Amino acid sequence: MKKMLLTLIAVSSAALSFSAAAQFAKAEDAVKYRKASFTVMAAHFGRLGAMAQGKVAFDANAAAANADIVASMAKLPWAAFGEGTDQGDTKAKHEIWSQGAKFKDAADKLQTESVKLAAAARAGKEDVFKAAFTATAGTCKSCHDDFRSK
């Protein structure tokens, strides 16, 4: 059942990432979409962080399930940073639009590292998982430092 759910999420994520830009009638819809994507990703990433920091015991199955969701969600928010979505209820800095290539690179790095994190979690070796988590967390921090207001 879990595999079927994760497969559905992955397929839906891929489909949504290609059509996301076309589905926003209003800029605030795009902002809500990307915030929701980041919220889900953060919830599952937080569970992984608790394991990586030793706050909860490492559980390879739980790590794999959460990391797979993070990897899927990491594909979604980027299409929602279109023109006109720099206003309203957002913490997005104007640098997202003025430094588009750098922002795209940061998004690509997160996606790449989150796939590595999912593979490391599935491998079931805690030390490999922790290293992959640290690398992925670094991409999050770097993007937040450059492109997110406090």
Secondary structure, DSSP 8 states (H G I E B T S, - for coil): -HHHHHHHHHHHHHHHHHHTGGG-SSHHHHHHHHHHHHHHHHHHHHHHHHHHTTSS---HHHHHHHHHHHHHHTTSGGGG--TTTTSSS--B-THHHHTHHHHHHHHHHHHHHHHHHHHHHHHT-HHHHHHHHHHHHHHHHHHHHHHB--
